[in-house]
Amino acid sequence: MSSLGLRTGSLLVFATATLLSGCGIAPGQRMITPAAIQDTGGEFSTEAAQQKQIPITDINLALLRKINADQTSAALPSQTLGLFGKPPIYRVGPGDVLQIVVWDHPELAAALGQPNQSPRSADAIPGFLIDENGDIQFPYAGNVHVSGKDVSTIQRELHSRLSKVYQKPEVTVRVASFRNSQIYVDGEVRTPGAQSLNDIPMSLTTAINQGGGFSANADRSRVELVRDGVIYPLNVDDLIKRGHNPSQIYLQPGDLIRVAAREDSGVYVMGEVSKPATVLPLRNGSLTLSQAISDGGSFDSNTAAAQQVFVIRNSTSESPQIYHLDATSPVSMVLANQFELQPKDIVYVGQGGLVRFNRVLNLLLPAINAAVTGVVLTK
């Protein structure tokens, strides 16, 4: 036998042995399941999962019932419930301007002009400006500390002081200009920015509406309220479903509302689909497995193994979860239509055995052809 025949025969034997032994190198990702599935209440493990102690759970009717029951029975966190309450009373602060009228005493009207306000200034408002210490100066009442008080309290205190000078004075106090308290709306609203608080209590929905409403890219399920350094995550649609009106969440000075973008909570579709490496945004916190597969272009008819559909959850944490669906039957797609995905989930569709054989063969044939060409050239 010639040298060419020996080399070619050796390569063919090596390729055949590699393929038959099942130890060939197959490019691309694939999650291999064992031939025998352990009957452990719907859970089974692969060799890789056993090494990492990652449970793989079948997506079946029992699992969906458990998930629905958990979601139905899950109560809102106590910190979220604590955000609901009665409308707060506005309390004045530095920068606010008070209008104070003592009836039947026009001589006090001359005190409405403020020495630190230019009459030519466009924003100069007649009244008593609360200084940086939270005080005002009023005739015959002296220095009055008003910061943190509502107008009714201020009115009673002025009445008490003026009663020492006037007999039964009639005092009226109102806020002429609200400059002290603001809240901030950021993220996916049409006109983000600061908003001033006034004597009309501002709710969560009012602030969003004054910001132009949710943008087209807004994720209503991921609204954050930041108050005193604490972040309160809010799902607006879920609150409404549970009978909690977001309009009953009233804001406080310094609050920040941030509306997340849909892309920030996307789901990744990988593997043997028509559009792999696709990032799908959740639709206001909702996206089912069947919708993700459909939006990813559905299964690749030439390469996909429909019995190997996996959902990988919490992949960056110490306790990831893997869910498995055999999508070869129409009933399985009913299950997929009820399986809700979560942000950062990875949907992976495995590849069929024939695809792996073809890919290994395509790797080996160029090497065989190169070896044959090399022998011919050097002969």
C-alpha positions in Angstrom: 0.0 0.0 0.0 1.3 3.4 -0.9 2.1 6.1 1.6 -0.9 8.1 0.4 -3.2 5.2 1.0 -1.8 4.6 4.5 -2.2 8.2 5.5 -5.7 8.5 4.1 -6.8 5.2 5.7 -5.4 6.3 9.1 -7.3 9.5 9.0 -10.6 7.8 8.0 -10.2 5.2 10.7 -9.5 8.0 13.3 -12.6 10.0 12.1 -14.8 7.0 12.2 -13.6 5.9 15.6 -14.1 9.4 16.9 -17.7 9.6 15.7 -18.7 6.2 16.8 -17.2 6.7 20.3 -19.3 9.9 20.7 -16.2 11.8 21.9 -15.9 14.1 18.9 -15.5 17.8 19.4 -18.8 19.5 18.5 -18.6 23.3 18.2 -21.2 25.5 19.7 -23.2 25.2 23.0 -25.2 22.2 23.9 -26.7 20.8 27.1 -26.4 17.0 27.1 -29.1 15.0 28.9 -28.6 11.4 30.0 -30.3 8.6 28.4 -32.2 7.6 31.5 -34.1 10.4 33.3 -34.4 9.9 37.0 -37.9 9.9 38.3 -37.5 12.3 41.2 -40.7 14.3 41.2 -40.2 15.9 37.8 -36.5 16.7 38.3 -33.5 15.1 36.5 -29.8 15.9 36.3 -27.1 15.9 33.7 -23.5 15.1 34.4 -22.6 18.7 34.3 -25.5 19.6 36.6 -24.5 16.9 39.1 -21.0 18.4 39.3 -22.4 21.8 40.0 -25.4 20.7 42.0 -27.8 22.6 39.7 -31.3 21.1 39.7 -33.0 20.8 36.3 -36.8 20.9 36.6 -39.3 19.8 34.0 -41.8 22.4 33.0 -45.1 20.5 33.5 -48.6 21.2 34.8 -47.6 20.6 38.4 -44.8 23.2 38.2 -47.1 25.8 36.7 -49.7 25.2 39.4 -47.1 25.7 42.1 -45.8 28.9 40.5 -49.3 30.3 40.2 -50.1 29.4 43.7 -46.9 31.0 45.0 -47.6 34.2 43.1 -51.2 34.4 44.2 -50.4 33.8 47.9 -47.4 36.1 47.9 -48.2 39.3 49.8 -46.7 42.7 49.0 -43.6 43.5 51.1 -44.4 45.4 54.2 -42.1 48.2 53.1 -44.2 48.6 49.9 -47.4 48.6 51.8 -45.9 51.3 54.1 -45.8 53.7 51.1 -49.6 53.9 50.9 -51.3 56.4 53.1 -53.3 59.6 53.5 -52.4 62.8 51.6 -49.7 64.6 53.6 -50.1 68.3 54.7 -47.6 70.6 53.1 -45.0 72.0 55.5 -43.1 75.1 54.5 -39.4 75.5 54.3 -36.6 77.9 53.3 -37.3 79.6 50.0 -41.1 79.5 50.3 -42.9 82.8 50.3 -45.8 83.4 52.8 -48.7 85.8 52.3 -49.8 87.0 55.7 -52.8 89.3 56.1 -54.1 90.9 59.3 -57.5 92.1 58.6 -58.5 95.8 59.4 -54.8 96.6 59.8 -53.7 98.0 56.5 -50.5 99.5 58.1 -49.1 96.0 58.1 -49.5 95.7 54.3 -46.3 97.8 54.0 -44.3 94.9 55.3 -45.1 92.7 52.3 -42.1 93.9 50.4 -39.0 92.0 51.1 -35.6 93.8 51.4 -33.8 90.9 49.7 -36.1 90.8 46.8 -35.6 93.3 43.9 -39.0 94.7 42.7 -37.7 94.5 39.2 -37.0 90.8 39.5 -39.4 88.7 37.4 -39.8 86.2 40.1 -40.2 88.7 43.0 -43.4 87.8 44.8 -44.9 90.0 47.5 -44.8 88.2 50.8 -42.6 87.0 53.5 -39.6 85.0 52.3 -38.6 82.2 54.6 -34.8 82.5 55.1 -32.2 79.8 55.2 -32.7 79.4 58.9 -36.5 78.8 58.4 -37.5 82.1 59.9 -39.6 85.1 58.9 -39.8 88.6 60.4 -43.3 90.0 61.0 -44.2 93.3 62.6 -45.1 93.1 66.3 -44.5 89.3 66.2 -40.7 89.5 65.8 -38.7 86.6 64.5 -40.9 83.6 63.9 -39.5 80.1 63.1 -41.9 78.6 60.6 -39.9 75.9 58.7 -41.4 72.4 59.0 -44.8 73.8 60.0 -48.1 73.9 58.1 -50.0 77.2 57.5 -52.6 76.4 60.2 -49.9 76.1 62.8 -48.2 79.3 61.6 -51.5 81.2 61.6 -52.2 80.2 65.2 -48.7 81.2 66.4 -49.0 84.6 64.7 -52.4 85.1 66.2 -51.1 84.4 69.6 -48.2 86.9 69.3 -50.3 89.6 67.7 -53.0 89.3 70.4 -50.6 91.0 72.7 -50.8 94.1 70.5 -54.2 93.9 68.8 -57.5 92.9 70.2 -58.8 89.7 68.6 -56.7 90.0 65.4 -57.9 88.1 62.3 -54.9 86.5 60.7 -54.8 84.7 57.3 -51.7 82.8 56.2 -51.2 81.2 52.8 -48.2 80.1 50.7 -47.7 82.6 47.9 -44.8 80.7 46.2 -43.7 77.1 46.6 -39.9 77.0 46.3 -38.6 74.7 49.0 -39.7 71.1 48.2 -39.0 69.2 45.0 -39.2 65.7 43.7 -37.3 64.2 40.7 -38.6 62.0 37.9 -35.9 60.2 35.9 -35.7 57.4 33.3 -38.3 56.5 30.7 -40.8 59.3 30.9 -41.3 61.9 28.2 -40.1 64.9 30.1 -37.8 63.9 33.0 -36.7 66.5 35.6 -37.5 68.2 38.9 -41.1 69.0 39.9 -42.1 71.3 42.7 -44.4 70.2 45.6 -47.2 72.4 46.7 -50.2 72.3 49.0 -51.9 69.8 46.6 -50.5 66.4 47.5 -48.5 64.8 44.7 -48.9 61.0 44.2 -46.8 58.6 42.2 -49.1 58.7 39.2 -49.4 62.5 39.3 -45.6 62.9 39.2 -45.3 60.5 36.2 -48.2 62.2 34.4 -46.6 65.6 35.0 -43.4 64.1 33.5 -45.3 63.5 30.3 -46.3 59.9 31.1 -44.5 56.7 30.4 -42.4 56.6 27.2 -42.9 53.9 24.6 -39.7 52.2 26.0 -40.9 52.3 29.7 -41.1 49.2 31.8 -44.1 49.8 34.0 -43.2 46.7 36.1 -39.8 48.3 37.2 -40.5 51.6 38.8 -38.2 52.6 41.6 -39.0 55.1 44.4 -35.8 56.3 46.2 -36.5 57.8 49.6 -33.9 58.7 52.2 -31.4 56.3 50.6 -33.8 53.4 50.5 -34.9 51.9 47.1 -38.5 50.7 46.9 -39.2 48.6 43.7 -42.7 49.0 42.4 -44.6 47.0 39.7 -47.4 49.4 38.7 -49.4 46.9 36.8 -49.1 44.3 39.6 -50.2 46.8 42.2 -53.4 47.5 40.2 -54.1 43.8 39.8 -53.8 43.3 43.5 -56.3 46.2 44.1 -53.7 48.7 45.3 -54.0 52.1 43.6 -50.6 53.7 42.9 -52.3 57.1 43.2 -52.4 56.5 46.9 -48.6 56.5 47.1 -47.9 60.1 48.1 -44.4 61.6 47.5 -42.2 63.5 50.0 -39.7 66.2 49.5 -36.5 64.8 47.9 -38.1 61.7 46.5 -36.7 60.3 43.3 -38.8 58.2 40.8 -36.9 56.2 38.2 -38.7 54.3 35.4 -36.5 51.6 33.9 -36.2 50.9 30.2 -37.6 47.6 28.8 -34.2 46.6 27.5 -32.8 46.7 31.0 -34.8 43.6 31.9 -34.4 41.6 28.7 -34.5 37.9 28.1 -31.7 36.2 26.0 -32.6 33.6 23.3 -29.7 31.4 22.2 -29.0 28.2 20.5 -30.8 26.7 17.5 -33.3 29.4 16.7 -33.6 31.4 13.5 -32.4 34.6 15.3 -29.9 33.5 17.9 -28.3 35.9 20.4 -31.6 37.8 20.5 -32.3 40.1 23.5 -36.1 40.4 24.0 -37.5 43.0 26.3 -40.3 42.1 28.7 -43.6 43.6 28.0 -44.3 45.4 31.3 -42.8 42.6 33.2 -44.5 39.8 31.2 -43.1 37.5 28.6 -43.9 33.8 28.2 -41.5 31.1 27.0 -43.6 30.6 23.8 -43.5 34.3 23.1 -39.7 34.3 23.5 -39.2 31.4 21.1 -41.6 33.0 18.6 -39.8 36.4 18.8 -36.5 34.6 18.5 -37.6 33.3 15.1 -38.8 30.0 16.3 -36.9 26.7 16.1 -34.3 26.3 13.3 -36.0 23.5 11.3 -32.6 22.2 10.1 -30.7 22.1 13.4 -32.9 22.4 16.4 -33.8 19.6 18.8 -37.2 20.6 20.0 -37.0 18.2 23.0 -34.0 20.2 24.3 -35.5 23.6 25.3 -34.0 25.0 28.5 -34.6 28.1 30.6 -31.5 29.2 32.7 -32.4 31.5 35.6 -30.2 33.4 38.0 -27.2 32.4 36.0 -24.9 35.0 37.7 -25.9 34.0 41.2 -24.6 31.2 43.4 -27.8 29.2 43.1 -28.8 29.1 39.4 -31.9 27.2 38.2 -32.5 25.3 35.0 -35.9 24.4 33.6 -36.4 21.9 30.8 -39.2 21.6 28.2 -39.7 18.9 25.7 -41.4 20.8 22.9 -42.0 17.9 20.5 -45.7 17.7 21.3 -48.4 20.4 20.9 -49.3 20.1 24.6 -45.9 21.3 25.5 -46.4 24.6 23.8 -49.5 25.1 25.9 -47.2 24.8 28.9 -44.7 27.2 27.3 -47.4 29.7 26.8 -48.1 29.7 30.6 -44.5 29.7 31.8 -43.6 33.3 32.6 -40.0 34.3 32.1 -38.1 36.7 34.4 -35.5 39.4 33.6 -32.1 38.1 32.6 -33.5 34.6 31.9 -31.6 32.7 29.1 -33.7 30.6 26.7 -31.5 27.9 25.1 -32.6 25.5 22.3 -30.3 22.5 21.9 -29.1 20.9 18.6 -30.0 17.6 17.2 -27.6 14.5 17.0 -27.4 14.6 13.1 -26.3 18.2 13.3 -23.4 17.3 15.6 -22.4 14.5 13.3 -22.4 16.8 10.3 -20.4 19.5 12.1 -17.8 17.0 13.3 -17.6 15.6 9.8 -17.1 19.0 8.3 -14.2 19.6 10.7 -12.5 16.3 9.8 -13.0 16.3 6.0 -10.9 19.5 5.4 -8.1 17.9 7.4 -8.3 14.7 5.3 -8.4 16.7 2.1 -5.4 18.7 3.2 -3.5 15.5 4.0 -4.4 14.0 0.7 -3.4 17.2 -1.2 -0.1 17.3 0.7 0.8 13.7 -0.2 0.0 14.4 -3.9 2.0 17.5 -3.9 5.0 15.9 -2.3 4.8 12.7 -4.2 
